[in-house]
Amino acid sequence: MTEIPKAPVTRIVKNAGAERISKDAEEKIVEAVEAYTEKLASAVIDLAKHADRKTIQAEDVELALKHFY
């Protein structure tokens, strides 16, 4: 079971231009979004820890996106 709701992901895919999306594809995209988010979160947490902070800041996200993804 995924933690991210399928409806918002489906909306994003449709806003990107898809007319329709199968249930299987919807589930695979949600799984991929969750996997990507977990990897990004891990990198962001590492950056915050490296800066000796417990709080994640926007700059951590920007840096992770710029250097790791």
CORRAHU-V700379 format. One record per residue. N is the residue number from 1. SS is DSSP state (a for helix, b for strand, c for the rest). PHI is phi in radians with two decimals (999 if undefined). Layout:
# CORRAHU-V700379
<<N SS PHI> <N SS PHI>>
This chain:
# CORRAHU-V700379
<<1 c 999> <2 c -1.61> <3 c -1.63> <4 c -1.49> <5 c -1.10> <6 a -1.27> <7 a -0.99> <8 a -1.12> <9 a -1.16> <10 a -1.07> <11 a -1.06> <12 a -1.08> <13 a -1.10> <14 a -1.18> <15 a -1.14> <16 c -1.37> <17 c 2.19> <18 c -1.26> <19 c -1.38> <20 c -2.48> <21 c -2.47> <22 c -1.28> <23 a -1.07> <24 a -1.11> <25 a -1.15> <26 a -1.00> <27 a -1.13> <28 a -1.12> <29 a -1.16> <30 a -1.07> <31 a -1.06> <32 a -1.16> <33 a -1.09> <34 a -1.14> <35 a -1.10> <36 a -1.09> <37 a -1.11> <38 a -1.12> <39 a -1.14> <40 a -1.09> <41 a -1.06> <42 a -1.07> <43 a -1.12> <44 a -1.14> <45 a -1.09> <46 a -1.04> <47 a -1.13> <48 a -1.12> <49 a -1.11> <50 a -1.06> <51 c -1.48> <52 c 1.06> <53 c -2.17> <54 c -1.69> <55 c -1.63> <56 c -1.35> <57 c -2.05> <58 a -1.00> <59 a -1.12> <60 a -1.13> <61 a -1.13> <62 a -1.05> <63 a -1.16> <64 a -1.09> <65 a -1.11> <66 a -1.23> <67 a -1.74> <68 a -1.94> <69 c -2.31>>
